[in-house]
Amino acid sequence: ALTRLALRRDLPVLAICRGQQVLNVALGGTLVQDIPSVVAGAVMHDAPGRRTRRSHPVEVAPGSRLAEILGPGTVLVNSFHHQSIDRLGDGLTVTGRAPDGVIEAVEMEERSFVLGVQWHPESFWREPAAFQALFQAHLMACRAGSPVRAHRS
């Protein structure tokens, strides 16, 4: 309900890992319940070790908001999930995939800023060149919007 409300109000949304899954389900999408048992040849999506261990690449879609933020091409990400997006929710566009086809990033073009990533960029807070740009872009989108006022929905 909170995700749907944020979308109705066109609030800036940066959905991380389960947040991306919640965003997708809120828009009528479905989830792969267990990647290892459903996706043939799946890469390691639930990697052991440190949270800053990069476990697989993600191909970023050219021309996407994610490409504008992180640059086009491939980024190496950490990964701690066994579920992922299956059927895409209404209005979402896939903007990043793992080599096994698992959806790793989505966005909504008809909203001011709605971006979801399946990895954990917050784990790289000590590495300024890593994913700080995602948080900076979200912060800029928040600042660009009008002040949040009490709304009745």
DOVEX-759753 format. One record per residue: residue number from 0; x, y, z of N, C-alpha, C, CB in turn. Coordinates in nm, 2 decimals. Glycine has a CB too. Example, Ala and Ser with C-alpha at 12.3 -4.5 7.8 and 13.67 -1.06 7.14 Angstrom:
2
   seq       nu       nv       nw      cau      cav      caw       cu       cv       cw      cbu      cbv      cbw
     0     1.32    -0.57     0.78     1.23    -0.45     0.78     1.32    -0.33     0.78     1.13    -0.45     0.90
     1     1.28    -0.22     0.71     1.37    -0.11     0.71     1.29     0.00     0.79     1.41    -0.06     0.57
! end
This chain:
153
   seq       nu       nv       nw      cau      cav      caw       cu       cv       cw      cbu      cbv      cbw
     0     0.08    -0.12     0.00     0.00     0.00     0.00     0.09     0.13     0.00    -0.09     0.00     0.12
     1     0.19     0.12     0.08     0.28     0.24     0.08     0.35     0.26    -0.05     0.39     0.22     0.19
     2     0.39     0.16    -0.12     0.46     0.17    -0.25     0.36     0.23    -0.35     0.51     0.04    -0.30
     3     0.24     0.18    -0.35     0.13     0.23    -0.44     0.11     0.38    -0.41     0.00     0.15    -0.43
     4     0.10     0.42    -0.29     0.08     0.56    -0.25     0.20     0.65    -0.30     0.06     0.57    -0.10
     5     0.32     0.60    -0.28     0.44     0.68    -0.32     0.43     0.70    -0.47     0.57     0.61    -0.28
     6     0.39     0.59    -0.55     0.38     0.60    -0.69     0.27     0.70    -0.73     0.36     0.46    -0.75
     7     0.16     0.69    -0.67     0.05     0.79    -0.70     0.09     0.93    -0.68    -0.08     0.76    -0.61
     8     0.17     0.95    -0.57     0.21     1.09    -0.54     0.34     1.13    -0.62     0.24     1.10    -0.39
     9     0.39     1.04    -0.70     0.51     1.06    -0.78     0.63     1.10    -0.70     0.48     1.16    -0.89
    10     0.64     1.03    -0.58     0.75     1.05    -0.50     0.87     0.98    -0.55     0.72     1.01    -0.35
    11     0.99     1.03    -0.54     1.11     0.96    -0.58     1.13     0.83    -0.51     1.24     1.05    -0.57
    12     1.15     0.72    -0.58     1.16     0.59    -0.52     1.29     0.52    -0.57     1.04     0.50    -0.56
    13     1.38     0.48    -0.47     1.49     0.40    -0.50     1.47     0.27    -0.43     1.63     0.47    -0.46
    14     1.43     0.17    -0.50     1.40     0.04    -0.45     1.52    -0.06    -0.45     1.27    -0.03    -0.52
    15     1.56    -0.11    -0.34     1.68    -0.19    -0.33     1.64    -0.33    -0.29     1.78    -0.13    -0.23
    16     1.69    -0.43    -0.36     1.67    -0.57    -0.34     1.52    -0.61    -0.32     1.75    -0.62    -0.22
    17     1.48    -0.64    -0.20     1.34    -0.68    -0.17     1.25    -0.56    -0.21     1.32    -0.71    -0.03
    18     1.30    -0.44    -0.20     1.23    -0.32    -0.24     1.19    -0.33    -0.39     1.30    -0.19    -0.21
    19     1.28    -0.37    -0.47     1.25    -0.39    -0.61     1.14    -0.49    -0.63     1.38    -0.43    -0.69
    20     1.15    -0.60    -0.55     1.05    -0.70    -0.56     0.91    -0.65    -0.52     1.09    -0.83    -0.48
    21     0.91    -0.57    -0.41     0.78    -0.51    -0.36     0.73    -0.42    -0.47     0.81    -0.44    -0.23
    22     0.81    -0.34    -0.53     0.77    -0.25    -0.63     0.70    -0.32    -0.75     0.89    -0.16    -0.69
    23     0.77    -0.43    -0.79     0.71    -0.51    -0.90     0.58    -0.57    -0.86     0.81    -0.62    -0.94
    24     0.56    -0.63    -0.74     0.44    -0.69    -0.70     0.33    -0.58    -0.69     0.46    -0.77    -0.57
    25     0.37    -0.47    -0.63     0.27    -0.36    -0.62     0.21    -0.31    -0.75     0.34    -0.24    -0.55
    26     0.29    -0.34    -0.86     0.24    -0.30    -0.99     0.18    -0.42    -1.07     0.35    -0.24    -1.07
    27     0.15    -0.53    -1.00     0.09    -0.64    -1.06     0.18    -0.75    -1.11     0.00    -0.59    -1.16
    28     0.31    -0.73    -1.09     0.40    -0.83    -1.14     0.41    -0.95    -1.04     0.54    -0.77    -1.15
    29     0.49    -1.05    -1.09     0.51    -1.17    -1.01     0.66    -1.19    -0.98     0.45    -1.29    -1.07
    30     0.69    -1.29    -0.89     0.83    -1.32    -0.86     0.86    -1.47    -0.89     0.85    -1.29    -0.71
    31     0.99    -1.49    -0.92     1.05    -1.62    -0.92     1.07    -1.65    -0.78     1.19    -1.63    -1.01
    32     1.02    -1.76    -0.73     1.02    -1.79    -0.58     1.16    -1.84    -0.54     0.92    -1.89    -0.55
    33     1.23    -1.91    -0.63     1.36    -1.96    -0.59     1.45    -1.98    -0.72     1.35    -2.10    -0.52
    34     1.54    -1.88    -0.74     1.62    -1.88    -0.86     1.69    -2.01    -0.89     1.72    -1.76    -0.85
    35     1.76    -2.06    -0.79     1.84    -2.18    -0.82     1.76    -2.30    -0.87     1.91    -2.23    -0.69
    36     1.63    -2.31    -0.83     1.55    -2.42    -0.87     1.47    -2.39    -0.99     1.46    -2.47    -0.76
    37     1.47    -2.27    -1.04     1.38    -2.23    -1.15     1.47    -2.19    -1.27     1.29    -2.12    -1.11
    38     1.58    -2.11    -1.25     1.66    -2.06    -1.36     1.77    -2.15    -1.39     1.71    -1.92    -1.32
    39     1.77    -2.21    -1.51     1.87    -2.30    -1.55     2.00    -2.22    -1.57     1.84    -2.38    -1.68
    40     2.11    -2.27    -1.52     2.24    -2.21    -1.53     2.25    -2.08    -1.46     2.27    -2.18    -1.68
    41     2.18    -2.06    -1.35     2.18    -1.94    -1.27     2.32    -1.91    -1.22     2.08    -1.95    -1.16
    42     2.36    -1.78    -1.22     2.48    -1.74    -1.15     2.45    -1.73    -1.00     2.52    -1.59    -1.21
    43     2.55    -1.71    -0.93     2.54    -1.71    -0.78     2.47    -1.58    -0.74     2.68    -1.72    -0.71
    44     2.34    -1.59    -0.70     2.27    -1.47    -0.66     2.26    -1.46    -0.51     2.13    -1.48    -0.72
    45     2.30    -1.56    -0.44     2.30    -1.55    -0.29     2.45    -1.59    -0.25     2.20    -1.65    -0.23
    46     2.54    -1.50    -0.28     2.68    -1.52    -0.26     2.72    -1.52    -0.11     2.76    -1.42    -0.34
    47     2.81    -1.61    -0.07     2.86    -1.61     0.06     2.97    -1.51     0.07     2.91    -1.75     0.10
    48     3.00    -1.47     0.20     3.12    -1.38     0.22     3.07    -1.24     0.25     3.20    -1.38     0.10
    49     3.17    -1.15     0.24     3.15    -1.01     0.27     3.04    -0.95     0.18     3.28    -0.93     0.26
    50     2.97    -0.85     0.24     2.86    -0.78     0.16     2.92    -0.70     0.05     2.78    -0.69     0.25
    51     3.05    -0.67     0.05     3.11    -0.60    -0.06     3.17    -0.69    -0.17     3.21    -0.50     0.00
    52     3.15    -0.82    -0.15     3.21    -0.91    -0.25     3.12    -0.90    -0.38     3.21    -1.06    -0.20
    53     3.18    -0.87    -0.49     3.10    -0.86    -0.61     3.09    -1.00    -0.67     3.17    -0.76    -0.71
    54     2.97    -1.04    -0.70     2.95    -1.18    -0.73     2.92    -1.20    -0.88     2.85    -1.24    -0.65
    55     2.86    -1.10    -0.95     2.83    -1.12    -1.09     2.81    -0.99    -1.16     2.70    -1.21    -1.11
    56     2.82    -0.99    -1.29     2.80    -0.86    -1.37     2.65    -0.84    -1.39     2.87    -0.86    -1.50
    57     2.62    -0.71    -1.42     2.48    -0.67    -1.46     2.50    -0.59    -1.59     2.40    -0.60    -1.35
    58     2.44    -0.62    -1.69     2.44    -0.54    -1.82     2.34    -0.44    -1.81     2.42    -0.63    -1.95
    59     2.38    -0.31    -1.81     2.29    -0.19    -1.80     2.24    -0.15    -1.94     2.36    -0.07    -1.73
    60     2.11    -0.14    -1.95     2.05    -0.10    -2.08     2.09     0.04    -2.13     1.90    -0.11    -2.07
    61     2.14     0.05    -2.25     2.18     0.18    -2.30     2.06     0.27    -2.30     2.24     0.17    -2.44
    62     2.08     0.40    -2.28     1.97     0.50    -2.28     1.88     0.50    -2.16     1.89     0.48    -2.40
    63     1.90     0.41    -2.06     1.82     0.41    -1.94     1.87     0.51    -1.84     1.82     0.27    -1.88
    64     1.78     0.54    -1.75     1.82     0.63    -1.63     1.94     0.57    -1.56     1.70     0.65    -1.54
    65     1.94     0.44    -1.54     2.05     0.37    -1.48     2.18     0.39    -1.55     2.02     0.22    -1.46
    66     2.17     0.38    -1.68     2.29     0.41    -1.76     2.34     0.55    -1.75     2.27     0.38    -1.91
    67     2.24     0.65    -1.74     2.28     0.79    -1.72     2.35     0.81    -1.58     2.15     0.88    -1.72
    68     2.31     0.73    -1.48     2.36     0.74    -1.35     2.50     0.67    -1.33     2.26     0.69    -1.25
    69     2.50     0.54    -1.37     2.62     0.46    -1.35     2.71     0.45    -1.47     2.58     0.32    -1.31
    70     2.66     0.49    -1.59     2.73     0.48    -1.71     2.68     0.35    -1.78     2.88     0.47    -1.69
    71     2.70     0.35    -1.92     2.65     0.23    -1.99     2.75     0.12    -1.98     2.64     0.27    -2.14
    72     2.70     0.00    -2.01     2.79    -0.12    -2.01     2.75    -0.21    -1.90     2.93    -0.08    -2.01
    73     2.86    -0.27    -1.84     2.85    -0.37    -1.74     2.90    -0.31    -1.60     2.92    -0.49    -1.77
    74     2.82    -0.35    -1.49     2.87    -0.32    -1.36     2.87    -0.45    -1.28     2.77    -0.21    -1.29
    75     2.97    -0.46    -1.19     2.98    -0.58    -1.11     2.91    -0.55    -0.98     3.13    -0.62    -1.08
    76     2.82    -0.64    -0.93     2.74    -0.61    -0.82     2.75    -0.73    -0.71     2.59    -0.60    -0.86
    77     2.72    -0.69    -0.59     2.70    -0.80    -0.49     2.56    -0.85    -0.50     2.73    -0.74    -0.34
    78     2.54    -0.96    -0.44     2.41    -1.03    -0.46     2.37    -1.12    -0.34     2.41    -1.11    -0.59
    79     2.25    -1.09    -0.28     2.21    -1.17    -0.16     2.06    -1.19    -0.17     2.24    -1.09    -0.03
    80     2.02    -1.27    -0.28     1.87    -1.29    -0.29     1.85    -1.43    -0.36     1.80    -1.18    -0.37
    81     1.74    -1.49    -0.34     1.71    -1.61    -0.41     1.58    -1.60    -0.48     1.70    -1.73    -0.31
    82     1.51    -1.48    -0.47     1.39    -1.45    -0.55     1.43    -1.33    -0.64     1.27    -1.41    -0.45
    83     1.34    -1.32    -0.75     1.36    -1.21    -0.84     1.23    -1.18    -0.92     1.48    -1.24    -0.94
    84     1.23    -1.08    -1.00     1.12    -1.05    -1.08     1.10    -1.16    -1.18     1.13    -0.91    -1.15
    85     0.97    -1.20    -1.20     0.94    -1.30    -1.30     0.86    -1.22    -1.41     0.85    -1.42    -1.24
    86     0.73    -1.21    -1.39     0.65    -1.12    -1.48     0.66    -0.98    -1.44     0.50    -1.17    -1.49
    87     0.69    -0.89    -1.53     0.71    -0.75    -1.50     0.58    -0.68    -1.46     0.78    -0.68    -1.61
    88     0.59    -0.59    -1.36     0.47    -0.51    -1.32     0.44    -0.41    -1.43     0.49    -0.45    -1.19
    89     0.31    -0.36    -1.42     0.27    -0.25    -1.52     0.35    -0.13    -1.51     0.12    -0.22    -1.49
    90     0.40    -0.08    -1.62     0.48     0.04    -1.63     0.63     0.03    -1.60     0.42     0.14    -1.53
    91     0.67    -0.09    -1.56     0.82    -0.10    -1.54     0.89    -0.14    -1.67     0.84    -0.21    -1.43
    92     1.01    -0.10    -1.68     1.10    -0.14    -1.79     1.22    -0.20    -1.73     1.13    -0.01    -1.88
    93     1.27    -0.31    -1.79     1.39    -0.37    -1.74     1.51    -0.29    -1.79     1.40    -0.52    -1.80
    94     1.60    -0.26    -1.70     1.72    -0.18    -1.74     1.85    -0.24    -1.70     1.71    -0.04    -1.68
    95     1.84    -0.36    -1.64     1.96    -0.44    -1.61     1.93    -0.58    -1.59     2.02    -0.38    -1.48
    96     2.02    -0.67    -1.64     2.01    -0.81    -1.63     2.14    -0.88    -1.60     1.95    -0.87    -1.76
    97     2.13    -0.99    -1.52     2.25    -1.07    -1.50     2.27    -1.16    -1.62     2.23    -1.16    -1.37
    98     2.39    -1.22    -1.63     2.41    -1.31    -1.75     2.31    -1.42    -1.76     2.55    -1.36    -1.74
    99     2.25    -1.47    -1.66     2.15    -1.57    -1.67     2.01    -1.53    -1.70     2.14    -1.65    -1.54
   100     2.00    -1.39    -1.73     1.87    -1.34    -1.76     1.79    -1.28    -1.65     1.79    -1.44    -1.83
   101     1.83    -1.31    -1.53     1.76    -1.26    -1.41     1.75    -1.10    -1.41     1.82    -1.31    -1.28
   102     1.64    -1.05    -1.39     1.62    -0.90    -1.39     1.69    -0.84    -1.27     1.47    -0.86    -1.40
   103     1.78    -0.75    -1.29     1.86    -0.69    -1.18     1.83    -0.54    -1.16     2.00    -0.71    -1.21
   104     1.76    -0.48    -1.26     1.73    -0.34    -1.25     1.60    -0.30    -1.33     1.84    -0.25    -1.29
   105     1.52    -0.22    -1.27     1.40    -0.17    -1.34     1.38    -0.02    -1.32     1.27    -0.25    -1.29
   106     1.30     0.04    -1.40     1.26     0.18    -1.38     1.12     0.21    -1.44     1.37     0.27    -1.44
   107     1.07     0.32    -1.41     0.94     0.37    -1.46     0.96     0.50    -1.53     0.83     0.38    -1.35
   108     0.94     0.50    -1.66     0.97     0.62    -1.74     0.86     0.73    -1.72     0.97     0.58    -1.89
   109     0.74     0.69    -1.68     0.63     0.79    -1.67     0.63     0.85    -1.53     0.50     0.72    -1.70
   110     0.72     0.82    -1.45     0.74     0.89    -1.32     0.87     0.97    -1.31     0.73     0.78    -1.20
   111     0.87     1.06    -1.22     0.99     1.15    -1.22     1.11     1.07    -1.18     0.96     1.26    -1.12
   112     1.11     0.98    -1.08     1.22     0.90    -1.04     1.17     0.77    -0.97     1.32     0.98    -0.95
   113     1.17     0.66    -1.04     1.14     0.53    -0.99     1.25     0.44    -1.05     1.00     0.48    -1.02
   114     1.33     0.39    -0.96     1.44     0.30    -1.00     1.46     0.19    -0.90     1.58     0.38    -1.01
   115     1.47     0.07    -0.95     1.49    -0.05    -0.86     1.61    -0.12    -0.90     1.37    -0.14    -0.86
   116     1.69    -0.17    -0.80     1.81    -0.25    -0.83     1.80    -0.37    -0.73     1.94    -0.17    -0.80
   117     1.84    -0.49    -0.78     1.83    -0.61    -0.71     1.95    -0.63    -0.61     1.82    -0.73    -0.80
   118     2.06    -0.56    -0.64     2.18    -0.57    -0.55     2.17    -0.47    -0.44     2.30    -0.55    -0.63
   119     2.28    -0.47    -0.36     2.29    -0.38    -0.24     2.39    -0.28    -0.25     2.31    -0.47    -0.11
   120     2.36    -0.16    -0.32     2.46    -0.06    -0.33     2.50     0.01    -0.20     2.40     0.05    -0.43
   121     2.41     0.00    -0.10     2.44     0.06     0.03     2.56    -0.01     0.10     2.32     0.05     0.12
   122     2.59    -0.13     0.06     2.71    -0.20     0.12     2.84    -0.14     0.08     2.71    -0.35     0.08
   123     2.84    -0.06    -0.02     2.97     0.00    -0.07     2.99     0.15    -0.03     2.97     0.00    -0.23
   124     2.93     0.18     0.09     2.94     0.32     0.14     3.08     0.37     0.16     2.86     0.33     0.26
   125     3.17     0.28     0.18     3.31     0.32     0.20     3.39     0.34     0.06     3.39     0.22     0.28
   126     3.32     0.31    -0.05     3.38     0.32    -0.18     3.31     0.42    -0.26     3.38     0.18    -0.25
   127     3.35     0.55    -0.25     3.28     0.66    -0.32     3.26     0.64    -0.47     3.36     0.79    -0.29
   128     3.35     0.57    -0.53     3.33     0.56    -0.68     3.24     0.44    -0.71     3.47     0.53    -0.74
   129     3.19     0.36    -0.62     3.11     0.25    -0.64     2.97     0.29    -0.69     3.10     0.16    -0.52
   130     2.88     0.30    -0.60     2.74     0.32    -0.63     2.68     0.45    -0.57     2.65     0.21    -0.59
   131     2.77     0.54    -0.52     2.73     0.66    -0.46     2.64     0.74    -0.56     2.85     0.75    -0.43
   132     2.66     0.73    -0.69     2.58     0.80    -0.79     2.43     0.77    -0.78     2.64     0.78    -0.93
   133     2.40     0.64    -0.74     2.26     0.61    -0.73     2.19     0.69    -0.62     2.25     0.46    -0.70
   134     2.26     0.70    -0.51     2.21     0.77    -0.39     2.20     0.92    -0.42     2.29     0.74    -0.27
   135     2.31     0.97    -0.49     2.31     1.11    -0.53     2.19     1.15    -0.62     2.44     1.15    -0.60
   136     2.17     1.06    -0.72     2.06     1.08    -0.81     1.92     1.08    -0.74     2.06     0.97    -0.92
   137     1.91     0.99    -0.64     1.78     0.98    -0.57     1.77     1.11    -0.48     1.78     0.86    -0.48
   138     1.88     1.15    -0.42     1.87     1.27    -0.34     1.84     1.40    -0.43     2.01     1.30    -0.27
   139     1.90     1.41    -0.54     1.86     1.52    -0.63     1.72     1.52    -0.67     1.96     1.51    -0.76
   140     1.66     1.40    -0.70     1.52     1.38    -0.73     1.43     1.43    -0.62     1.49     1.24    -0.77
   141     1.47     1.39    -0.49     1.40     1.43    -0.38     1.40     1.59    -0.36     1.46     1.37    -0.25
   142     1.52     1.64    -0.38     1.53     1.79    -0.37     1.46     1.87    -0.48     1.68     1.83    -0.37
   143     1.45     1.81    -0.60     1.38     1.87    -0.71     1.23     1.88    -0.69     1.42     1.80    -0.84
   144     1.18     1.78    -0.62     1.03     1.78    -0.60     0.98     1.88    -0.50     0.99     1.64    -0.54
   145     0.86     1.91    -0.51     0.80     2.01    -0.41     0.80     1.95    -0.27     0.66     2.05    -0.46
   146     0.80     2.04    -0.17     0.80     1.99    -0.03     0.68     1.89    -0.01     0.79     2.10     0.07
   147     0.71     1.79     0.06     0.60     1.69     0.09     0.50     1.75     0.18     0.66     1.56     0.16
   148     0.37     1.75     0.14     0.26     1.80     0.21     0.17     1.69     0.25     0.19     1.91     0.13
   149     0.09     1.71     0.35    -0.01     1.61     0.39    -0.11     1.60     0.27    -0.08     1.65     0.52
   150    -0.13     1.48     0.23    -0.22     1.45     0.12    -0.33     1.35     0.17    -0.15     1.38    -0.01
   151    -0.45     1.37     0.11    -0.55     1.27     0.14    -0.57     1.18     0.02    -0.69     1.34     0.17
   152    -0.56     1.05     0.04    -0.57     0.96    -0.07    -0.67     0.85    -0.05    -0.44     0.89    -0.11
! end
